[in-house]
């Protein structure tokens, strides 16, 4: 027992020392061989047996641990110990031991060590083409790892621990404009480079760059001397340059910048295609050429233009409309022919002719003289001749002008000329404008369908006063009627001539547009319309032929585009002289106006009949004044009667002219007798005695003066009597002034006589010794005469507007005053006259007595008739 206890104590001591896991006391001793062989599993697995004094002891193998005496040695989990392998490794427990596995990027310090140290991947792959980052990458080592830094153009596609490889991206394609303006981007292996385009250089003269360069234009014209040669001009452009050949030179070929001489004579050697025309001779020179023109042809001083034929015969003389040439027109023709012949036959000694500017000024100065002095007279042919001469003269002078634009203003004309004198024909629109008109055309119209003659011109001439000379000849104008009434016509704009260098302008391919300003602002209405017309000269121009007699206005080829109160726009397919015609349609008077006219005229006629009877049969008022009033009433009576019966009867034409002549005569006679009344009143107050005027003198003035005026008017203007609307004087040729001029003279003289008469009366009344009865009588006569003058004068003042298509109000005023004149004469000279009233009283008293006598005698006769019968029986 004691031995076992001792054995236990020993085992504990062994265990405390750590030498053995446990010891056991056994009855039979355990041999060394049994213990080493672990017979019967006395220590179990993973333990080693040792003999002892009292038995045996068991010691757990390394990596195992004893926990209980009755249990065998168990595996010891070394990994449960803290950081047994270090921070750079993983601990892996095994039966009786453990292993340390290094983390990625770490390795064992040596073959027997469990300590893990960092792997320097960058050092391991430092050999060329074997580096972990490839030959183009840069390896960056880190604790336990590494990463690859790839240069531009290389990538590891986001995996930093893989080698750098060439990128498949095209920087030039993905980054458009990466090189900036005027540079080319060139993709390279893993990168790109920039090169300036031809014609540019880098600001620092580098051949290649990436991001920090800038391409600037190279001025080849300055940097390279004579780069285009002697026959061209160098024009620098952005990134390039061009060579422009001098006139007369051309590029040697399509890709060359070298200019060689053009042989213009050879290029245009074909008939009708030569640069000098079919009649000219071409002479080539270095970089140019010149045209020699034969006699009768000219290039107007421009040696590089085709030769044009001159037709100097057109300036032979005026048309045969008049017996002798007009002075100014003949001088124009002489100057133009002389200039034309000088061009057709150049002076071999080089003497210069009259300059074009001087010749143009002379042309329009002479034209102004012709028009202002009225050298054309009333001859339509002379006016046509002048228009044609001016147009032909401008066509002759225009190509000689040196300025592109020429303006000329005289007292009678306003002219605008534009000239194109270049080797290439013009194109596009051409517009000319002056005060009264504007012309819009195309340069192709000025050239026409012929070969380009080396020049083109367009001109616009406005005549300031010609509309008065050509305000007639409307026979070819046929506008539609309105309400069965034909319109009358008058010019309502200045006469304007439009011309171009094209010799054939009768049928233009493109119409020209003319804008003409009206003489006054007036809107179109039912009574007024505008139309575009041109002056159609007989025979078509100035050719000196006998059959050419004047001309007429026509609307052929001209249409109205638009019109307002101030302007009319015309489109014409030919060129000539143009104007705006105003068509006046007669106003259709209302039924009320016609009825009022007839009533007033009837009243006037009745009053005038009473006046005539009174002045003829009242013996107490016999005298000079009575004679004047009698014939004044007779003239007014006959005038009103003819007016009422035939003023609107325009057919037949002969009858209408007769009515117009009678009205002209009787109304002038009425004013003549009114003048005699003014003279007689003046004589009554000034002479006092012997104031009687002999009847033959009264008749001579009262009827002779109007008759003389009528005879002169009929001889000078036979067609001026009667119009399409009424039987009165025409306003077209100024015949109306044969009435209004004498009327104005009579009114003026009567105002003078009446003024002196009233002044003398005022002096007489202020005198102490005066015959008041005589003065009151004269004053009454004067007041009556003034009243008659006012009524008759106002009537014809309104008649001016009426007969010239005035307002309807003027017609009413004329009608009322026409009716008042007879009533006024009857009132002033009959009813207000004491002598006449006494005569009327005697007359009516006699009438009553005769009436009473007749009534009384009839009953008496009836009563005495039976007795008479008986006695007779």
SULFEN-V29995 format. One record per backbone hydrogen bond with DSSP energy under -1.0 kcal/mol. NH is the residue of the N-H (numbers start at 1). CO is the residue of the C=O. E is the energy in kcal/mol with one decimal. If there is no record, write none. Layout:
nh->(NH & NH)
co->(CO & CO)
e->(E & E)
This chain:
nh->(5 & 6 & 7 & 8 & 9 & 10 & 11 & 12 & 13 & 14 & 15 & 16 & 17 & 19 & 20 & 21 & 22 & 24 & 26 & 35 & 36 & 37 & 39 & 41 & 42 & 48 & 50 & 52 & 56 & 57 & 58 & 59 & 61 & 64 & 65 & 71 & 74 & 76 & 78 & 80 & 81 & 90 & 92 & 94 & 97 & 99 & 101 & 103 & 106 & 107 & 109 & 117 & 119 & 121 & 124 & 125 & 126 & 130 & 134 & 138 & 140 & 142 & 145 & 147 & 148 & 149 & 154 & 155 & 159 & 162 & 164 & 165 & 167 & 174 & 175 & 178 & 180 & 184 & 186 & 188 & 191 & 193 & 194 & 195 & 197 & 200 & 201 & 203 & 205 & 209 & 216 & 218 & 220 & 223 & 224 & 233 & 235 & 237 & 240 & 242 & 244 & 246 & 249 & 250 & 252 & 260 & 262 & 264 & 267 & 268 & 269 & 273 & 277 & 281 & 283 & 285 & 288 & 290 & 291 & 292 & 296 & 297 & 298 & 302 & 305 & 307 & 308 & 310 & 314 & 315 & 316 & 330 & 331 & 332 & 333 & 334 & 335 & 336 & 337 & 338 & 339 & 340 & 341 & 342 & 343 & 344 & 345 & 350 & 359 & 360 & 361 & 362 & 363 & 364 & 365 & 366 & 367 & 368 & 369 & 370 & 371 & 372 & 373 & 375 & 377 & 379 & 383 & 384 & 385 & 386 & 387 & 388 & 389 & 390 & 391 & 392 & 393 & 394 & 395 & 396 & 397 & 398 & 400 & 401 & 406 & 408 & 410 & 414 & 415 & 416 & 417 & 418 & 419 & 420 & 430 & 432 & 434 & 438 & 439 & 440 & 441 & 443 & 445 & 446 & 447 & 448 & 456 & 458 & 459 & 460 & 461 & 462 & 463 & 464 & 468 & 470 & 472 & 477 & 482 & 485 & 488 & 490 & 492 & 496 & 497 & 498 & 499 & 501 & 508 & 512 & 513 & 514 & 515 & 516 & 517 & 518 & 519 & 522 & 525 & 529 & 531 & 533 & 534 & 535 & 536 & 538 & 540 & 543 & 548 & 552 & 553 & 554 & 558 & 559 & 561 & 562 & 564 & 568 & 569 & 570 & 571 & 572 & 573 & 575 & 578 & 579 & 581 & 582 & 583 & 584 & 585 & 589 & 594 & 595 & 596 & 597 & 598 & 599 & 600 & 601 & 602 & 603 & 604 & 605 & 606 & 607 & 608 & 609 & 610 & 611 & 612 & 613 & 614 & 615 & 616 & 617 & 618 & 622 & 627 & 628 & 629 & 630 & 631 & 632 & 633 & 634 & 635 & 636 & 637 & 638 & 639 & 640 & 641 & 642 & 643 & 644 & 645 & 646 & 647 & 650 & 656 & 657 & 658 & 659 & 660 & 661 & 662 & 663 & 664 & 665 & 666 & 667 & 668 & 669 & 670 & 671 & 672 & 673 & 674 & 675 & 676 & 677 & 678 & 679 & 680 & 681 & 682 & 683 & 684 & 685 & 686 & 687 & 688 & 689 & 698 & 699 & 700 & 701 & 702 & 703 & 704 & 707 & 708 & 709 & 710 & 711 & 712 & 713 & 714 & 715 & 716 & 717 & 720 & 722 & 723 & 727 & 728 & 730 & 737 & 738 & 739 & 740 & 741 & 743 & 744 & 745 & 746 & 747 & 748 & 749 & 750 & 751 & 752 & 753 & 754 & 755 & 756 & 757 & 758 & 759 & 760 & 761 & 762 & 763 & 764 & 765 & 766 & 767 & 772 & 775 & 776 & 777 & 778 & 779 & 780 & 781 & 782 & 783 & 784 & 785 & 786 & 787 & 788 & 789 & 790 & 791 & 792 & 793 & 794 & 795 & 796 & 797 & 798 & 799 & 800 & 802 & 803 & 805 & 806 & 812 & 813 & 814 & 815 & 816 & 817 & 818 & 819 & 820 & 821 & 823 & 824 & 825 & 826 & 827 & 828 & 829 & 830 & 831 & 832 & 837 & 838 & 839 & 840 & 841 & 842 & 843 & 844 & 845 & 846 & 847 & 848 & 849 & 850 & 851 & 852 & 853 & 854 & 855 & 856 & 857 & 858 & 860 & 861 & 862 & 863 & 864 & 868 & 869 & 870 & 871 & 872 & 873)
co->(1 & 2 & 3 & 4 & 5 & 6 & 7 & 8 & 9 & 10 & 11 & 12 & 13 & 14 & 14 & 58 & 58 & 56 & 54 & 31 & 32 & 33 & 34 & 38 & 39 & 59 & 57 & 55 & 24 & 50 & 22 & 48 & 46 & 61 & 74 & 68 & 65 & 63 & 76 & 77 & 78 & 101 & 99 & 97 & 94 & 92 & 90 & 88 & 103 & 117 & 115 & 107 & 105 & 119 & 120 & 121 & 123 & 127 & 131 & 149 & 147 & 145 & 142 & 140 & 160 & 138 & 151 & 165 & 156 & 159 & 133 & 155 & 153 & 170 & 171 & 175 & 177 & 195 & 193 & 191 & 188 & 186 & 209 & 184 & 182 & 197 & 216 & 214 & 202 & 194 & 201 & 199 & 218 & 219 & 220 & 244 & 242 & 240 & 237 & 235 & 233 & 231 & 246 & 260 & 258 & 250 & 248 & 262 & 263 & 264 & 266 & 270 & 274 & 292 & 290 & 288 & 285 & 283 & 303 & 281 & 344 & 294 & 308 & 299 & 302 & 276 & 298 & 296 & 311 & 312 & 313 & 326 & 327 & 328 & 329 & 330 & 331 & 332 & 333 & 334 & 335 & 336 & 337 & 338 & 339 & 340 & 341 & 347 & 355 & 356 & 357 & 358 & 359 & 360 & 361 & 362 & 363 & 364 & 365 & 366 & 367 & 368 & 369 & 370 & 374 & 376 & 379 & 380 & 381 & 382 & 383 & 384 & 385 & 386 & 387 & 388 & 389 & 390 & 391 & 392 & 393 & 394 & 397 & 398 & 417 & 415 & 413 & 462 & 408 & 460 & 406 & 458 & 404 & 456 & 441 & 439 & 437 & 515 & 432 & 513 & 430 & 428 & 442 & 442 & 443 & 444 & 420 & 418 & 499 & 416 & 497 & 414 & 495 & 412 & 465 & 466 & 470 & 474 & 485 & 482 & 584 & 582 & 580 & 578 & 461 & 576 & 459 & 457 & 573 & 572 & 440 & 570 & 438 & 568 & 436 & 566 & 492 & 565 & 528 & 583 & 581 & 579 & 554 & 577 & 552 & 550 & 537 & 541 & 545 & 536 & 473 & 534 & 555 & 571 & 569 & 569 & 567 & 516 & 562 & 514 & 559 & 512 & 557 & 505 & 496 & 533 & 531 & 490 & 529 & 488 & 527 & 587 & 590 & 591 & 592 & 593 & 594 & 595 & 596 & 597 & 598 & 599 & 600 & 601 & 602 & 603 & 604 & 605 & 606 & 607 & 608 & 609 & 610 & 611 & 612 & 613 & 614 & 619 & 623 & 624 & 625 & 626 & 627 & 628 & 629 & 630 & 631 & 632 & 633 & 634 & 635 & 636 & 637 & 638 & 639 & 640 & 641 & 642 & 643 & 648 & 652 & 653 & 654 & 655 & 656 & 657 & 658 & 659 & 660 & 661 & 662 & 663 & 664 & 665 & 666 & 667 & 668 & 669 & 670 & 671 & 672 & 673 & 674 & 675 & 676 & 677 & 678 & 679 & 680 & 681 & 682 & 683 & 683 & 687 & 694 & 695 & 696 & 697 & 698 & 699 & 699 & 703 & 704 & 705 & 706 & 707 & 708 & 709 & 710 & 711 & 712 & 713 & 717 & 728 & 726 & 647 & 726 & 720 & 734 & 735 & 736 & 736 & 737 & 739 & 740 & 741 & 742 & 743 & 744 & 745 & 746 & 747 & 748 & 749 & 750 & 751 & 752 & 753 & 754 & 755 & 756 & 757 & 758 & 759 & 760 & 761 & 762 & 764 & 770 & 771 & 772 & 773 & 774 & 775 & 776 & 777 & 778 & 779 & 780 & 781 & 782 & 783 & 784 & 785 & 786 & 787 & 788 & 789 & 790 & 791 & 792 & 793 & 794 & 795 & 796 & 798 & 799 & 802 & 801 & 808 & 809 & 810 & 811 & 812 & 813 & 814 & 815 & 816 & 817 & 819 & 820 & 821 & 822 & 823 & 824 & 825 & 826 & 826 & 827 & 833 & 834 & 835 & 836 & 837 & 838 & 839 & 840 & 841 & 842 & 843 & 844 & 845 & 846 & 847 & 848 & 849 & 850 & 851 & 852 & 853 & 854 & 856 & 857 & 858 & 859 & 860 & 864 & 865 & 866 & 867 & 868 & 869)
e->(-2.2 & -2.3 & -2.5 & -2.6 & -2.2 & -2.1 & -2.4 & -2.3 & -2.0 & -2.6 & -2.5 & -2.8 & -2.1 & -1.5 & -1.1 & -2.4 & -2.2 & -3.4 & -1.9 & -2.2 & -2.6 & -2.5 & -2.7 & -2.3 & -1.2 & -3.2 & -3.1 & -2.6 & -2.2 & -4.2 & -4.1 & -3.0 & -2.9 & -2.1 & -3.2 & -2.0 & -2.9 & -3.9 & -1.2 & -1.4 & -2.1 & -4.0 & -3.5 & -2.8 & -1.2 & -2.8 & -3.5 & -3.0 & -2.1 & -3.0 & -2.6 & -3.4 & -3.4 & -1.3 & -1.9 & -1.7 & -1.1 & -2.0 & -1.8 & -2.1 & -2.8 & -2.8 & -1.4 & -2.0 & -3.4 & -3.2 & -2.1 & -2.5 & -2.0 & -1.6 & -2.6 & -2.5 & -3.1 & -2.6 & -2.1 & -1.7 & -1.2 & -4.0 & -3.3 & -2.6 & -1.2 & -2.4 & -3.2 & -2.5 & -2.2 & -1.8 & -2.5 & -2.5 & -2.6 & -1.7 & -3.3 & -2.9 & -1.5 & -2.8 & -2.1 & -3.0 & -3.1 & -2.5 & -1.4 & -2.4 & -3.0 & -3.0 & -2.2 & -2.7 & -2.6 & -3.2 & -3.3 & -1.4 & -2.2 & -1.8 & -1.2 & -1.9 & -1.5 & -2.2 & -2.4 & -2.5 & -1.7 & -1.9 & -2.6 & -2.6 & -1.9 & -1.8 & -2.2 & -2.1 & -1.6 & -1.9 & -3.3 & -2.5 & -1.1 & -1.7 & -1.5 & -2.9 & -1.7 & -1.9 & -2.4 & -2.1 & -2.3 & -2.6 & -2.4 & -2.2 & -2.3 & -2.5 & -2.6 & -1.8 & -1.7 & -2.2 & -2.1 & -1.9 & -2.4 & -2.6 & -2.4 & -2.3 & -2.2 & -1.9 & -2.1 & -2.5 & -2.0 & -2.1 & -2.0 & -2.5 & -2.3 & -2.7 & -2.2 & -2.2 & -1.4 & -1.7 & -1.6 & -2.6 & -2.5 & -2.1 & -2.5 & -2.4 & -2.3 & -2.4 & -2.0 & -2.6 & -2.3 & -2.1 & -2.0 & -1.3 & -2.6 & -3.3 & -1.8 & -1.6 & -2.9 & -2.4 & -2.9 & -1.8 & -3.4 & -2.1 & -3.0 & -2.6 & -2.6 & -3.3 & -2.7 & -2.4 & -2.9 & -1.4 & -3.2 & -2.7 & -2.5 & -2.7 & -1.5 & -1.0 & -1.7 & -2.8 & -1.8 & -2.1 & -2.8 & -2.4 & -2.9 & -2.7 & -3.0 & -2.8 & -1.0 & -1.7 & -1.9 & -1.5 & -1.9 & -1.2 & -2.5 & -1.1 & -3.4 & -2.8 & -3.1 & -2.3 & -2.0 & -1.8 & -2.9 & -2.6 & -2.9 & -2.8 & -2.3 & -2.7 & -2.5 & -3.2 & -1.9 & -2.4 & -2.6 & -1.8 & -2.2 & -2.2 & -2.9 & -3.0 & -3.1 & -3.1 & -1.9 & -1.1 & -1.1 & -1.9 & -2.6 & -2.3 & -1.9 & -2.5 & -3.0 & -1.1 & -2.8 & -2.3 & -3.0 & -3.7 & -2.7 & -2.3 & -1.9 & -1.4 & -4.1 & -2.1 & -2.8 & -3.1 & -3.3 & -3.3 & -3.1 & -1.0 & -2.1 & -2.6 & -2.5 & -2.6 & -2.1 & -2.4 & -2.7 & -2.3 & -2.4 & -2.5 & -2.8 & -2.8 & -2.5 & -2.5 & -2.6 & -2.4 & -2.2 & -2.3 & -2.8 & -2.5 & -2.4 & -3.0 & -1.7 & -2.1 & -2.1 & -1.3 & -2.1 & -2.4 & -2.6 & -2.6 & -2.2 & -2.2 & -2.5 & -2.1 & -2.5 & -2.3 & -2.8 & -2.7 & -2.5 & -2.9 & -2.5 & -2.7 & -2.7 & -2.8 & -2.0 & -2.9 & -1.5 & -1.5 & -2.1 & -2.5 & -2.1 & -2.4 & -2.5 & -2.4 & -2.5 & -2.6 & -2.3 & -2.5 & -3.0 & -2.2 & -1.7 & -2.6 & -2.2 & -1.9 & -2.2 & -2.5 & -1.8 & -2.0 & -2.1 & -1.8 & -1.9 & -2.3 & -2.6 & -2.4 & -1.9 & -2.3 & -2.5 & -1.6 & -2.3 & -2.1 & -1.1 & -3.7 & -1.7 & -3.0 & -2.0 & -2.3 & -3.4 & -2.5 & -1.2 & -1.6 & -2.3 & -2.0 & -2.5 & -2.4 & -2.4 & -2.3 & -2.7 & -2.1 & -2.4 & -2.9 & -1.4 & -2.4 & -2.5 & -3.2 & -1.3 & -3.0 & -1.5 & -2.1 & -1.4 & -2.2 & -1.8 & -1.9 & -2.5 & -2.1 & -2.8 & -2.6 & -2.5 & -2.7 & -2.8 & -2.4 & -2.0 & -2.9 & -3.3 & -2.0 & -2.2 & -2.5 & -2.6 & -2.2 & -2.9 & -2.6 & -2.2 & -1.7 & -2.6 & -2.8 & -1.1 & -1.2 & -1.2 & -2.0 & -3.0 & -1.9 & -2.2 & -2.8 & -2.3 & -2.3 & -2.7 & -2.7 & -2.2 & -2.4 & -2.7 & -2.4 & -2.4 & -2.5 & -2.5 & -2.3 & -2.7 & -2.8 & -2.8 & -2.1 & -1.8 & -1.7 & -2.2 & -1.5 & -1.3 & -2.0 & -2.9 & -1.1 & -1.8 & -1.6 & -2.4 & -2.6 & -2.2 & -2.6 & -2.5 & -2.2 & -1.6 & -1.8 & -1.5 & -1.1 & -3.5 & -2.2 & -2.1 & -2.3 & -3.0 & -2.5 & -1.2 & -2.1 & -2.1 & -2.4 & -2.2 & -2.1 & -2.8 & -2.5 & -2.6 & -2.5 & -3.0 & -2.3 & -2.5 & -2.3 & -2.3 & -2.4 & -2.7 & -2.1 & -2.7 & -2.6 & -2.0 & -2.1 & -2.3 & -2.3 & -1.3 & -1.2 & -1.9 & -1.5 & -1.7 & -1.8 & -1.6 & -1.4 & -2.3 & -2.6 & -2.1 & -2.3)
